[in-house]
Structures are given as structure tokens and as C-alpha cells.
Amino acid sequence: MAANRLSLKLAKLQQEVIACRLCPRLVAHREAVASAKRRAYLRCEYWGRPVPSFGDPAARLLIVGLAPGAHGANRTGRMFTGDSSGDFLYKALFDNGFASQPNSTGRSDGLHLIDAYITAPVRCAPPGNKPTREEFAACRPFLERELDLLANVKVVVTLGRLALDAYLGVPLDRKLIQRRSGYPFSHGAHFRLPSGLPTLLCCYHPSRQNTQTGVLTMQMLQSVFGDARRMLG
Ligand code: SF4
């Protein structure tokens, strides 16, 4: 697909995402958080809507997160922007040549991704960072359509077990892979998928809980994106 047409189709898809109100629990939560605000952000205008994907439509690297943070992406309107998980992720992306700068504070901070694209299986901030099974299912058509459009992707990094499950659910249902159990989650695992699918790398999610407890260190995150860089050249 020509680059301009692809960009337009992805942009149209993101407009549909932003307008979506399919999940009553998530709509109520994202808007309540945006209205109440955290004390540190009382002067900010929260986004409070579904968060669109972000990146280069011709990307060879796809990063699959989980869902927007209540006071991060749900505040700023851009994935992994405005909270500690983004600080961690974008530093590793920058150091490996996938981002134009190591920090991500707001939609107008000048950041752009290089040969990389970030998506999530759930686009609205969930209570307790835990979407329900029904919410994953409701949001999945957006992910499916995006995967179909992102035809250049060669490497997929999934951030956490739930992201891995969500990503693999698409080829599993299309019978492009046989069993989910053939791809168990462990940090740093690589999988060569059949049927011409991209290579899959597993990584812990850079949530505050993981990074503050040492479950995921910067070195571990750098190692995963270093692997992605070597695979892509
Ligand atoms: Fe719509 Fe997805 Fe948000 Fe549910 S999680 S309201 S399907 S954008």
C-alpha cells in the first residue's frame, strides 16, 4: 500500500478509536479520572478519551503495551507519555535508535518514533490497570485492523504476559499458529512464528510496580530493544 494511503487509513482508524464509547466501565473511569485529576496535575487538561496508537506507519518494530495509565496516557493523550513507564520505555527506545528523544512529557514535546509503532490491546485507562476479558474482546478489532495495516512489521515486542496473550490471540483465531501454549511468556524470550508472521520478543511491562521493585531494570529493557535492533539491522 502506498505510504500516503497507509498513513490515511491508520489516521482514520485512530479517529474511530478516539471516538469509541463501547465499554461503559472504562468510559466512566477514564472520564472520572480526567475530571477529578491528581493533585500534581490540577492545572492540566486531561485527555480522558481512548488513546490512539503512535508511531511510524512504515515501522518494522511494533511494540504492544497493555492499556493507558490513568494519569499518564489518559492525561496526555499519547501512549506511554507523562508517567514513569514512559520515562523507562522511551529511554530504551532512544538509546537503540527507535525514538528521537529519551523523554516523553506531552503530545507537543517533539518526540517521534523511528521505524517503530506503539499500540495497545485496550485503549482506555482501566481501574487498577486491569481490563476485563470483555473489554479486551471489545477493543480487539482495533488491534486486528492495525496489524493488517502495518504490513512492514518484522519484529514485535510485547510488554507483559497480557500483551503477549492479546497479540497472539489474533494469529491464533486466524489459524496462523496452532497453540497459544507454544509461546510461553518469559522476559527476553524470542519466538520465530510461522506463516510469515513477525519475530516475537517478550519483555516485562515497564510499569512503576515492575521498575521500582527491580522486576524490570533498565538494563533488561535495553537488552530487549538491543535484540530488536540487531534483528532489524
Ligand atoms: Fe472502545 Fe477500546 Fe475504549 Fe472499550 S477500551 S471503550 S473498545 S476504545
Residues whose N, C-alpha, C, O or C-beta is under 5 A from the ligand:
A	BS01	SF4	V17 C20 R21 L22 C23 L26 P50 V122 R123 C124 E135 A138 C139
